C-alpha cells in the first residue's frame, strides 16, 4: 500500500492513494489554512470508520442478514499536549434492515473490533481505548 502527499500551499496538501484517488487536506484558518479539506487526524478517524463499517456490512451480508444501510458515527478524544494523540474513540453504528438479529449485529461489530479491522487493532495496540455501541433500525422491504 502506498500514498503520496504533496504540499500545495500554506498548510494544504493533496494526498493521492496508491490506487489513484486524490483528496485535499487542509488546516483551519487559525492554523494558517483555508479550510478546503479535512484535517489529517480527521482522515484517520474517517479511515477507521470506513474500515470497521466495511467489516460489519460484509459480515452481516455473509450471515444473510437483510441489511440496507450502515452508518458509523465516530467520536474521539485527544491528549491535551503535543503530540495530541487519540486517547479514546467511540464508534456508534446505526444498522438498518429487515428483521436484523441483534446478536448478529453485535457479533459483526465484535469480529471487526477484535479480528478484522486493521485500523482498530492498530490504534488499540497503540493504547487508544476504543468502544462501540449500536442501534438497529427496522424497515419492511
DRENTORKOL-3810 file (N, C-alpha, C; in nm, 4 decimals):
REM DRENTORKOL-3810
@n.u->0.0850; n.v->-0.1167; n.w->0.0000; ca.u->0.0000; ca.v->0.0000; ca.w->0.0000; c.u->0.0896; c.v->0.1230; c.w->0.0000
@n.u->0.0499; n.v->0.2227; n.w->-0.0768; ca.u->0.1294; ca.v->0.3440; ca.w->-0.0882; c.u->0.0404; c.v->0.4670; c.w->-0.0872
@n.u->0.1001; n.v->0.5789; n.w->-0.0554; ca.u->0.0335; ca.v->0.7086; ca.w->-0.0657; c.u->0.1398; c.v->0.8119; c.w->-0.0985
@n.u->0.0988; n.v->0.9168; n.w->-0.1658; ca.u->0.1888; ca.v->1.0267; ca.w->-0.1999; c.u->0.1217; c.v->1.1557; c.w->-0.1542
@n.u->0.1909; n.v->1.2324; n.w->-0.0729; ca.u->0.1366; ca.v->1.3575; ca.w->-0.0194; c.u->0.2189; c.v->1.4725; c.w->-0.0754
@n.u->0.1526; n.v->1.5702; n.w->-0.1339; ca.u->0.2234; ca.v->1.6847; ca.w->-0.1916; c.u->0.1715; c.v->1.8139; c.w->-0.1298
@n.u->0.2635; n.v->1.8940; n.w->-0.0807; ca.u->0.2307; ca.v->2.0243; ca.w->-0.0247; c.u->0.1939; c.v->2.1183; c.w->-0.1382
@n.u->0.0809; n.v->2.1877; n.w->-0.1263; ca.u->0.0387; ca.v->2.2794; ca.w->-0.2316; c.u->0.0594; c.v->2.4254; c.w->-0.1923
@n.u->0.0185; n.v->2.4618; n.w->-0.0703; ca.u->0.0375; ca.v->2.5978; ca.w->-0.0200; c.u->-0.0026; c.v->2.6033; c.w->0.1257
@n.u->0.0438; n.v->2.7056; n.w->0.1955; ca.u->0.0109; ca.v->2.7259; ca.w->0.3365; c.u->0.0219; c.v->2.5928; c.w->0.4131
@n.u->-0.0905; n.v->2.5404; n.w->0.4650; ca.u->-0.0910; ca.v->2.4082; ca.w->0.5283; c.u->-0.1896; c.v->2.3160; c.w->0.4558
@n.u->-0.1943; n.v->2.3304; n.w->0.3243; ca.u->-0.2797; ca.v->2.2481; ca.w->0.2392; c.u->-0.1933; c.v->2.1455; c.w->0.1666
@n.u->-0.2452; n.v->2.0229; n.w->0.1587; ca.u->-0.1745; ca.v->1.9137; ca.w->0.0933; c.u->-0.2719; c.v->1.8365; c.w->0.0059
@n.u->-0.2224; n.v->1.7770; n.w->-0.1012; ca.u->-0.3015; ca.v->1.6850; ca.w->-0.1816; c.u->-0.2435; c.v->1.5465; c.w->-0.1573
@n.u->-0.3292; n.v->1.4547; n.w->-0.1160; ca.u->-0.2890; ca.v->1.3170; ca.w->-0.0902; c.u->-0.3444; c.v->1.2301; c.w->-0.2022
@n.u->-0.2575; n.v->1.1437; n.w->-0.2572; ca.u->-0.3013; ca.v->1.0508; ca.w->-0.3601; c.u->-0.2709; c.v->0.9087; c.w->-0.3144
@n.u->-0.3717; n.v->0.8245; n.w->-0.3211; ca.u->-0.3556; ca.v->0.6855; ca.w->-0.2797; c.u->-0.2870; c.v->0.6058; c.w->-0.3893
@n.u->-0.2360; n.v->0.4907; n.w->-0.3511; ca.u->-0.1736; ca.v->0.4019; ca.w->-0.4481; c.u->-0.2693; c.v->0.3563; c.w->-0.5562
@n.u->-0.3999; n.v->0.3588; n.w->-0.5264; ca.u->-0.4998; ca.v->0.3189; ca.w->-0.6258; c.u->-0.5439; c.v->0.4358; c.w->-0.7140
@n.u->-0.4798; n.v->0.5531; n.w->-0.6950; ca.u->-0.5048; ca.v->0.6653; ca.w->-0.7843; c.u->-0.6116; c.v->0.7641; c.w->-0.7424
@n.u->-0.6591; n.v->0.7575; n.w->-0.6208; ca.u->-0.7603; ca.v->0.8514; ca.w->-0.5738; c.u->-0.6939; c.v->0.9644; c.w->-0.4968
@n.u->-0.7412; n.v->1.0867; n.w->-0.5191; ca.u->-0.6786; ca.v->1.2023; ca.w->-0.4557; c.u->-0.7807; c.v->1.2813; c.w->-0.3754
@n.u->-0.7295; n.v->1.3496; n.w->-0.2717; ca.u->-0.8126; ca.v->1.4395; ca.w->-0.1931; c.u->-0.7253; c.v->1.5476; c.w->-0.1312
@n.u->-0.7900; n.v->1.6551; n.w->-0.0929; ca.u->-0.7216; ca.v->1.7689; ca.w->-0.0321; c.u->-0.7346; c.v->1.7600; c.w->0.1185
@n.u->-0.6238; n.v->1.7847; n.w->0.1880; ca.u->-0.6247; ca.v->1.8006; ca.w->0.3335; c.u->-0.5788; c.v->1.9426; c.w->0.3616
@n.u->-0.6391; n.v->2.0062; n.w->0.4618; ca.u->-0.6043; ca.v->2.1447; ca.w->0.4919; c.u->-0.6241; c.v->2.1710; c.w->0.6402
@n.u->-0.5674; n.v->2.2785; n.w->0.6860; ca.u->-0.5825; ca.v->2.3208; ca.w->0.8246; c.u->-0.6891; c.v->2.4274; c.w->0.8382
@n.u->-0.7219; n.v->2.4546; n.w->0.9623; ca.u->-0.8167; ca.v->2.5614; ca.w->0.9935; c.u->-0.7497; c.v->2.6965; c.w->0.9699
@n.u->-0.8303; n.v->2.8003; n.w->0.9529; ca.u->-0.7776; ca.v->2.9346; ca.w->0.9286; c.u->-0.6829; c.v->2.9788; c.w->1.0402
@n.u->-0.7155; n.v->2.9453; n.w->1.1651; ca.u->-0.6297; ca.v->2.9859; ca.w->1.2770; c.u->-0.4951; c.v->2.9139; c.w->1.2783
@n.u->-0.4830; n.v->2.8103; n.w->1.1953; ca.u->-0.3563; ca.v->2.7375; ca.w->1.1837; c.u->-0.2844; c.v->2.7696; c.w->1.0526
@n.u->-0.3348; n.v->2.8674; n.w->0.9801; ca.u->-0.2731; ca.v->2.9065; ca.w->0.8539; c.u->-0.3334; c.v->2.8417; c.w->0.7318
@n.u->-0.4423; n.v->2.7687; n.w->0.7499; ca.u->-0.5083; ca.v->2.7025; ca.w->0.6376; c.u->-0.6239; c.v->2.7835; c.w->0.5840
@n.u->-0.6920; n.v->2.7240; n.w->0.4859; ca.u->-0.8105; ca.v->2.7884; ca.w->0.4278; c.u->-0.9339; c.v->2.7005; c.w->0.4409
@n.u->-0.9223; n.v->2.5907; n.w->0.5183; ca.u->-1.0348; ca.v->2.5017; ca.w->0.5440; c.u->-1.0922; c.v->2.4428; c.w->0.4147
@n.u->-1.0054; n.v->2.4004; n.w->0.3226; ca.u->-1.0506; ca.v->2.3455; ca.w->0.1951; c.u->-1.0634; c.v->2.1935; c.w->0.1961
@n.u->-1.0334; n.v->2.1321; n.w->0.3093; ca.u->-1.0436; ca.v->1.9868; ca.w->0.3182; c.u->-1.0330; c.v->1.9424; c.w->0.4620
@n.u->-1.0517; n.v->1.8126; n.w->0.4863; ca.u->-1.0428; ca.v->1.7630; ca.w->0.6238; c.u->-0.9010; c.v->1.7718; c.w->0.6765
@n.u->-0.8903; n.v->1.7732; n.w->0.8093; ca.u->-0.7600; ca.v->1.7712; ca.w->0.8755; c.u->-0.7039; c.v->1.6290; c.w->0.8663
@n.u->-0.5722; n.v->1.6128; n.w->0.8694; ca.u->-0.5148; ca.v->1.4781; ca.w->0.8631; c.u->-0.5666; c.v->1.3849; c.w->0.9728
@n.u->-0.5842; n.v->1.4340; n.w->1.0950; ca.u->-0.6347; ca.v->1.3470; ca.w->1.2018; c.u->-0.7810; c.v->1.3107; c.w->1.1795
@n.u->-0.8573; n.v->1.3988; n.w->1.1155; ca.u->-0.9940; ca.v->1.3637; ca.w->1.0780; c.u->-0.9933; c.v->1.2515; c.w->0.9743
@n.u->-0.8958; n.v->1.2555; n.w->0.8848; ca.u->-0.8831; ca.v->1.1494; ca.w->0.7845; c.u->-0.8583; c.v->1.0149; c.w->0.8522
@n.u->-0.7782; n.v->1.0173; n.w->0.9572; ca.u->-0.7513; ca.v->0.8941; ca.w->1.0308; c.u->-0.8808; c.v->0.8381; c.w->1.0900
@n.u->-0.9630; n.v->0.9245; n.w->1.1493; ca.u->-1.0917; ca.v->0.8796; ca.w->1.2044; c.u->-1.1850; c.v->0.8286; c.w->1.0949
@n.u->-1.1870; n.v->0.8984; n.w->0.9810; ca.u->-1.2722; ca.v->0.8537; ca.w->0.8706; c.u->-1.2257; c.v->0.7186; c.w->0.8186
@n.u->-1.0947; n.v->0.6976; n.w->0.8127; ca.u->-1.0419; ca.v->0.5684; ca.w->0.7707; c.u->-1.0828; c.v->0.4569; c.w->0.8653
@n.u->-1.0749; n.v->0.4854; n.w->0.9955; ca.u->-1.1182; ca.v->0.3881; ca.w->1.0964; c.u->-1.2663; c.v->0.3554; c.w->1.0777
@n.u->-1.3485; n.v->0.4574; n.w->1.0629; ca.u->-1.4923; ca.v->0.4353; ca.w->1.0441; c.u->-1.5231; c.v->0.3562; c.w->0.9185
@n.u->-1.4506; n.v->0.3847; n.w->0.8108; ca.u->-1.4696; ca.v->0.3106; ca.w->0.6863; c.u->-1.4248; c.v->0.1665; c.w->0.6978
@n.u->-1.3119; n.v->0.1444; n.w->0.7643; ca.u->-1.2570; ca.v->0.0100; ca.w->0.7807; c.u->-1.3536; c.v->-0.0794; c.w->0.8589
@n.u->-1.4011; n.v->-0.0307; n.w->0.9714; ca.u->-1.4892; ca.v->-0.1131; ca.w->1.0544; c.u->-1.6283; c.v->-0.1278; c.w->0.9910
@n.u->-1.6769; n.v->-0.0245; n.w->0.9228; ca.u->-1.8069; ca.v->-0.0345; ca.w->0.8557; c.u->-1.8026; c.v->-0.1382; c.w->0.7443
@n.u->-1.6933; n.v->-0.1401; n.w->0.6703; ca.u->-1.6738; ca.v->-0.2393; ca.w->0.5648; c.u->-1.6878; c.v->-0.3801; c.w->0.6229
@n.u->-1.6202; n.v->-0.4033; n.w->0.7364; ca.u->-1.6272; ca.v->-0.5344; ca.w->0.8007; c.u->-1.7695; c.v->-0.5688; c.w->0.8429
@n.u->-1.8353; n.v->-0.4757; n.w->0.9097; ca.u->-1.9693; ca.v->-0.5013; ca.w->0.9631; c.u->-2.0658; c.v->-0.5364; c.w->0.8505
@n.u->-2.0638; n.v->-0.4583; n.w->0.7432; ca.u->-2.1539; ca.v->-0.4854; ca.w->0.6304; c.u->-2.1223; c.v->-0.6211; c.w->0.5683
@n.u->-1.9957; n.v->-0.6494; n.w->0.5469; ca.u->-1.9556; ca.v->-0.7767; ca.w->0.4858; c.u->-1.9957; c.v->-0.8953; c.w->0.5721
@n.u->-1.9729; n.v->-0.8859; n.w->0.7016; ca.u->-2.0074; ca.v->-0.9958; ca.w->0.7932; c.u->-2.1581; c.v->-1.0162; c.w->0.7982
@n.u->-2.2352; n.v->-0.9085; n.w->0.8045; ca.u->-2.3808; ca.v->-0.9217; ca.w->0.8083; c.u->-2.4361; c.v->-0.9803; c.w->0.6786
@n.u->-2.3788; n.v->-0.9418; n.w->0.5661; ca.u->-2.4237; ca.v->-0.9993; ca.w->0.4384; c.u->-2.3938; c.v->-1.1489; c.w->0.4335
@n.u->-2.2743; n.v->-1.1884; n.w->0.4795; ca.u->-2.2391; ca.v->-1.3310; ca.w->0.4814; c.u->-2.3305; c.v->-1.4093; c.w->0.5746
@n.u->-2.3820; n.v->-1.3421; n.w->0.6793; ca.u->-2.4747; ca.v->-1.4058; ca.w->0.7722; c.u->-2.6181; c.v->-1.4018; c.w->0.7188
@n.u->-2.6336; n.v->-1.3579; n.w->0.5951; ca.u->-2.7629; ca.v->-1.3492; ca.w->0.5271; c.u->-2.8632; c.v->-1.2567; c.w->0.5978
@n.u->-2.8102; n.v->-1.1533; n.w->0.6595; ca.u->-2.8964; ca.v->-1.0524; ca.w->0.7205; c.u->-2.9386; c.v->-0.9540; c.w->0.6115
@n.u->-3.0616; n.v->-0.9089; n.w->0.6170; ca.u->-3.1148; ca.v->-0.8188; ca.w->0.5146; c.u->-3.0837; c.v->-0.6737; c.w->0.5523
@n.u->-2.9572; n.v->-0.6370; n.w->0.5361; ca.u->-2.9098; ca.v->-0.5039; ca.w->0.5706; c.u->-2.9239; c.v->-0.4124; c.w->0.4497
@n.u->-2.9740; n.v->-0.2904; n.w->0.4734; ca.u->-2.9859; ca.v->-0.1949; ca.w->0.3629; c.u->-2.9034; c.v->-0.0679; c.w->0.3888
@n.u->-2.8580; n.v->-0.0478; n.w->0.5128; ca.u->-2.7765; ca.v->0.0704; ca.w->0.5409; c.u->-2.6949; c.v->0.0481; c.w->0.6678
@n.u->-2.5791; n.v->0.1101; n.w->0.6703; ca.u->-2.4942; ca.v->0.1066; ca.w->0.7894; c.u->-2.4228; c.v->0.2401; c.w->0.7999
@n.u->-2.4363; n.v->0.3041; n.w->0.9135; ca.u->-2.3662; ca.v->0.4292; ca.w->0.9411; c.u->-2.2799; c.v->0.4088; c.w->1.0644
@n.u->-2.1659; n.v->0.4733; n.w->1.0652; ca.u->-2.0797; ca.v->0.4714; ca.w->1.1829; c.u->-2.0505; c.v->0.6159; c.w->1.2206
@n.u->-2.0889; n.v->0.6520; n.w->1.3415; ca.u->-2.0586; ca.v->0.7854; ca.w->1.3938; c.u->-1.9400; c.v->0.7703; c.w->1.4881
@n.u->-1.8308; n.v->0.8352; n.w->1.4539; ca.u->-1.7055; ca.v->0.8188; ca.w->1.5265; c.u->-1.6717; c.v->0.9474; c.w->1.6005
@n.u->-1.6496; n.v->0.9352; n.w->1.7313; ca.u->-1.6103; ca.v->1.0495; ca.w->1.8139; c.u->-1.4809; c.v->1.0157; c.w->1.8853
@n.u->-1.3895; n.v->1.1115; n.w->1.8914; ca.u->-1.2597; ca.v->1.0857; ca.w->1.9515; c.u->-1.2212; c.v->1.1950; c.w->2.0499
@n.u->-1.1445; n.v->1.1552; n.w->2.1489; ca.u->-1.0829; ca.v->1.2476; ca.w->2.2442; c.u->-0.9331; c.v->1.2444; c.w->2.2171
@n.u->-0.8698; n.v->1.3612; n.w->2.2280; ca.u->-0.7262; ca.v->1.3697; ca.w->2.2044; c.u->-0.6551; c.v->1.4190; c.w->2.3295
@n.u->-0.5289; n.v->1.3830; n.w->2.3409; ca.u->-0.4456; ca.v->1.4300; ca.w->2.4518; c.u->-0.4321; c.v->1.5817; c.w->2.4420
@n.u->-0.4161; n.v->1.6459; n.w->2.5556; ca.u->-0.4070; ca.v->1.7922; ca.w->2.5593; c.u->-0.2760; c.v->1.8459; c.w->2.5013
@n.u->-0.1669; n.v->1.7771; n.w->2.5273; ca.u->-0.0364; ca.v->1.8275; ca.w->2.4834; c.u->0.0049; c.v->1.7739; c.w->2.3474
@n.u->0.1267; n.v->1.8039; n.w->2.3136; ca.u->0.1855; ca.v->1.7578; ca.w->2.1889; c.u->0.2671; c.v->1.6326; c.w->2.2187
@n.u->0.2506; n.v->1.5237; n.w->2.1513; ca.u->0.1593; ca.v->1.5049; ca.w->2.0387; c.u->0.0157; c.v->1.4858; c.w->2.0875
@n.u->-0.0778; n.v->1.5441; n.w->2.0157; ca.u->-0.2193; ca.v->1.5364; ca.w->2.0521; c.u->-0.2799; c.v->1.4084; c.w->1.9954
@n.u->-0.2332; n.v->1.2960; n.w->2.0490; ca.u->-0.2777; ca.v->1.1652; ca.w->2.0003; c.u->-0.4212; c.v->1.1369; c.w->2.0448
@n.u->-0.4846; n.v->1.0440; n.w->1.9762; ca.u->-0.6163; ca.v->0.9984; ca.w->2.0200; c.u->-0.5975; c.v->0.9168; c.w->2.1476
@n.u->-0.6815; n.v->0.9434; n.w->2.2465; ca.u->-0.6787; ca.v->0.8659; ca.w->2.3704; c.u->-0.7997; c.v->0.7744; c.w->2.3809
@n.u->-0.9137; n.v->0.8210; n.w->2.3312; ca.u->-1.0378; ca.v->0.7426; ca.w->2.3333; c.u->-1.1139; c.v->0.7663; c.w->2.2045
@n.u->-1.1720; n.v->0.6594; n.w->2.1527; ca.u->-1.2564; ca.v->0.6685; ca.w->2.0334; c.u->-1.3823; c.v->0.5862; c.w->2.0596
@n.u->-1.4972; n.v->0.6443; n.w->2.0277; ca.u->-1.6230; ca.v->0.5704; ca.w->2.0380; c.u->-1.6857; c.v->0.5637; c.w->1.8997
@n.u->-1.7276; n.v->0.4427; n.w->1.8615; ca.u->-1.7928; ca.v->0.4217; ca.w->1.7328; c.u->-1.9356; c.v->0.3751; c.w->1.7592
@n.u->-2.0314; n.v->0.4524; n.w->1.7098; ca.u->-2.1729; ca.v->0.4166; ca.w->1.7243; c.u->-2.2265; c.v->0.3797; c.w->1.5865
@n.u->-2.2719; n.v->0.2555; n.w->1.5740; ca.u->-2.3256; ca.v->0.2063; ca.w->1.4476; c.u->-2.4770; c.v->0.2204; c.w->1.4472
@n.u->-2.5298; n.v->0.2622; n.w->1.3348; ca.u->-2.6741; ca.v->0.2615; ca.w->1.3100; c.u->-2.6931; c.v->0.1689; c.w->1.1902
@n.u->-2.7500; n.v->0.0524; n.w->1.2172; ca.u->-2.7651; ca.v->-0.0505; ca.w->1.1148; c.u->-2.9133; c.v->-0.0636; c.w->1.0811
@n.u->-2.9451; n.v->-0.0511; n.w->0.9540; ca.u->-3.0834; ca.v->-0.0545; ca.w->0.9085; c.u->-3.1060; c.v->-0.1767; c.w->0.8202
@n.u->-3.2187; n.v->-0.2439; n.w->0.8442; ca.u->-3.2511; ca.v->-0.3594; ca.w->0.7620; c.u->-3.3810; c.v->-0.4239; c.w->0.8061
@n.u->-3.4114; n.v->-0.5335; n.w->0.7404; ca.u->-3.5348; ca.v->-0.6073; ca.w->0.7700; c.u->-3.5025; c.v->-0.7254; c.w->0.8599
@n.u->-3.5716; n.v->-0.7332; n.w->0.9719; ca.u->-3.5609; ca.v->-0.8454; ca.w->1.0653; c.u->-3.4155; c.v->-0.8750; c.w->1.1032
@n.u->-3.3383; n.v->-0.7719; n.w->1.1263; ca.u->-3.1993; ca.v->-0.7912; ca.w->1.1672; c.u->-3.1947; c.v->-0.8499; c.w->1.3074
@n.u->-3.1081; n.v->-0.9458; n.w->1.3269; ca.u->-3.0927; ca.v->-1.0067; ca.w->1.4580; c.u->-2.9886; c.v->-0.9281; c.w->1.5364
@n.u->-3.0265; n.v->-0.8862; n.w->1.6566; ca.u->-2.9357; ca.v->-0.8098; ca.w->1.7411; c.u->-2.8063; c.v->-0.8865; c.w->1.7667
@n.u->-2.8180; n.v->-1.0170; n.w->1.7871; ca.u->-2.6985; ca.v->-1.0981; ca.w->1.8135; c.u->-2.6033; c.v->-1.0986; c.w->1.6932
@n.u->-2.6560; n.v->-1.0953; n.w->1.5723; ca.u->-2.5726; ca.v->-1.0940; ca.w->1.4524; c.u->-2.5032; c.v->-0.9589; c.w->1.4349
@n.u->-2.5741; n.v->-0.8518; n.w->1.4646; ca.u->-2.5145; ca.v->-0.7178; ca.w->1.4548; c.u->-2.4023; c.v->-0.7040; c.w->1.5571
@n.u->-2.4285; n.v->-0.7469; n.w->1.6803; ca.u->-2.3257; ca.v->-0.7409; ca.w->1.7848; c.u->-2.2048; c.v->-0.8255; c.w->1.7461
@n.u->-2.2295; n.v->-0.9439; n.w->1.6942; ca.u->-2.1211; ca.v->-1.0331; ca.w->1.6532; c.u->-2.0370; c.v->-0.9693; c.w->1.5431
@n.u->-2.1013; n.v->-0.9063; n.w->1.4461; ca.u->-2.0290; ca.v->-0.8423; ca.w->1.3359; c.u->-1.9394; c.v->-0.7298; c.w->1.3876
@n.u->-1.9917; n.v->-0.6501; n.w->1.4795; ca.u->-1.9132; ca.v->-0.5406; ca.w->1.5373; c.u->-1.7967; c.v->-0.5962; c.w->1.6188
@n.u->-1.8232; n.v->-0.6980; n.w->1.6990; ca.u->-1.7169; ca.v->-0.7589; ca.w->1.7799; c.u->-1.6079; c.v->-0.8208; c.w->1.6930
@n.u->-1.6466; n.v->-0.8912; n.w->1.5876; ca.u->-1.5475; ca.v->-0.9513; ca.w->1.4987; c.u->-1.4616; c.v->-0.8448; c.w->1.4309
@n.u->-1.5250; n.v->-0.7367; n.w->1.3897; ca.u->-1.4483; ca.v->-0.6280; ca.w->1.3295; c.u->-1.3476; c.v->-0.5727; c.w->1.4290
@n.u->-1.3933; n.v->-0.5459; n.w->1.5504; ca.u->-1.3078; ca.v->-0.4854; ca.w->1.6528; c.u->-1.1951; c.v->-0.5766; c.w->1.6979
@n.u->-1.2232; n.v->-0.7051; n.w->1.7074; ca.u->-1.1273; ca.v->-0.7987; ca.w->1.7676; c.u->-1.0422; c.v->-0.8759; c.w->1.6676
@n.u->-1.0856; n.v->-0.8796; n.w->1.5388; ca.u->-1.0157; ca.v->-0.9661; ca.w->1.4450; c.u->-0.9858; c.v->-0.9026; c.w->1.3092
@n.u->-1.0786; n.v->-0.8283; n.w->1.2519; ca.u->-1.0667; ca.v->-0.7904; ca.w->1.1115; c.u->-1.0235; c.v->-0.6467; c.w->1.0828
@n.u->-1.0646; n.v->-0.5510; n.w->1.1612; ca.u->-1.0375; ca.v->-0.4111; ca.w->1.1275; c.u->-0.8936; c.v->-0.3739; c.w->1.1658
@n.u->-0.8091; n.v->-0.3685; n.w->1.0668; ca.u->-0.6679; ca.v->-0.3370; ca.w->1.0888; c.u->-0.6505; c.v->-0.2011; c.w->1.1552
@n.u->-0.7312; n.v->-0.1043; n.w->1.1168; ca.u->-0.7202; ca.v->0.0298; ca.w->1.1751; c.u->-0.7537; c.v->0.0263; c.w->1.3242
@n.u->-0.8616; n.v->-0.0400; n.w->1.3613; ca.u->-0.8999; ca.v->-0.0509; ca.w->1.5028; c.u->-0.7921; c.v->-0.1212; c.w->1.5839
@n.u->-0.7465; n.v->-0.2326; n.w->1.5312; ca.u->-0.6468; ca.v->-0.3115; ca.w->1.6035; c.u->-0.5161; c.v->-0.2350; c.w->1.6194
@n.u->-0.4743; n.v->-0.1629; n.w->1.5176; ca.u->-0.3508; ca.v->-0.0859; ca.w->1.5234; c.u->-0.3620; c.v->0.0259; c.w->1.6273
@n.u->-0.4728; n.v->0.0975; n.w->1.6260; ca.u->-0.4922; ca.v->0.2061; ca.w->1.7225; c.u->-0.5015; c.v->0.1522; c.w->1.8648
@n.u->-0.5726; n.v->0.0407; n.w->1.8820; ca.u->-0.5868; ca.v->-0.0182; ca.w->2.0155; c.u->-0.4518; c.v->-0.0658; c.w->2.0687
@n.u->-0.3706; n.v->-0.1243; n.w->1.9832; ca.u->-0.2376; ca.v->-0.1682; ca.w->2.0256; c.u->-0.1508; c.v->-0.0492; c.w->2.0647
@n.u->-0.1811; n.v->0.0668; n.w->2.0101; ca.u->-0.1081; ca.v->0.1888; ca.w->2.0437; c.u->-0.1599; c.v->0.2565; c.w->2.1695
@n.u->-0.2566; n.v->0.1939; n.w->2.2365; ca.u->-0.3053; ca.v->0.2463; ca.w->2.3628; c.u->-0.4344; c.v->0.3260; c.w->2.3561
@n.u->-0.4969; n.v->0.3337; n.w->2.2381; ca.u->-0.6230; ca.v->0.4063; ca.w->2.2259; c.u->-0.7365; c.v->0.3174; c.w->2.2770
@n.u->-0.8188; n.v->0.3714; n.w->2.3660; ca.u->-0.9352; ca.v->0.2986; ca.w->2.4161; c.u->-1.0489; c.v->0.3161; c.w->2.3140
@n.u->-1.0906; n.v->0.2052; n.w->2.2537; ca.u->-1.1959; ca.v->0.2097; ca.w->2.1523; c.u->-1.3178; c.v->0.1365; c.w->2.2050
@n.u->-1.4323; n.v->0.2054; n.w->2.2048; ca.u->-1.5579; ca.v->0.1460; ca.w->2.2487; c.u->-1.6586; c.v->0.1496; c.w->2.1337
@n.u->-1.7606; n.v->0.0659; n.w->2.1465; ca.u->-1.8612; ca.v->0.0530; ca.w->2.0411; c.u->-2.0013; c.v->0.0504; c.w->2.1011
@n.u->-2.0962; n.v->0.0986; n.w->2.0250; ca.u->-2.2371; ca.v->0.0827; ca.w->2.0575; c.u->-2.3110; c.v->0.0718; c.w->1.9240
@n.u->-2.4367; n.v->0.0308; n.w->1.9318; ca.u->-2.5126; ca.v->0.0202; ca.w->1.8075; c.u->-2.6620; c.v->0.0319; c.w->1.8346
@n.u->-2.7305; n.v->0.0643; n.w->1.7281; ca.u->-2.8766; ca.v->0.0615; ca.w->1.7289; c.u->-2.9206; c.v->0.0021; c.w->1.5962
@n.u->-3.0352; n.v->-0.0617; n.w->1.6019; ca.u->-3.0911; ca.v->-0.1243; ca.w->1.4827; c.u->-3.2186; c.v->-0.0497; c.w->1.4452
@n.u->-3.2259; n.v->-0.0123; n.w->1.3189; ca.u->-3.3485; ca.v->0.0492; ca.w->1.2668; c.u->-3.4145; c.v->-0.0506; c.w->1.1736
@n.u->-3.5344; n.v->-0.0934; n.w->1.2118; ca.u->-3.6052; ca.v->-0.1945; ca.w->1.1340; c.u->-3.6871; c.v->-0.1287; c.w->1.0242
@n.u->-3.6855; n.v->-0.1927; n.w->0.9079; ca.u->-3.7679; ca.v->-0.1479; ca.w->0.7956; c.u->-3.8343; c.v->-0.2692; c.w->0.7331
@n.u->-3.9463; n.v->-0.2455; n.w->0.6672; ca.u->-4.0120; ca.v->-0.3514; ca.w->0.5906; c.u->-3.9713; c.v->-0.3342; c.w->0.4452
@n.u->-3.9227; n.v->-0.4418; n.w->0.3866; ca.u->-3.8801; ca.v->-0.4358; ca.w->0.2460; c.u->-3.9898; c.v->-0.4800; c.w->0.1538
END
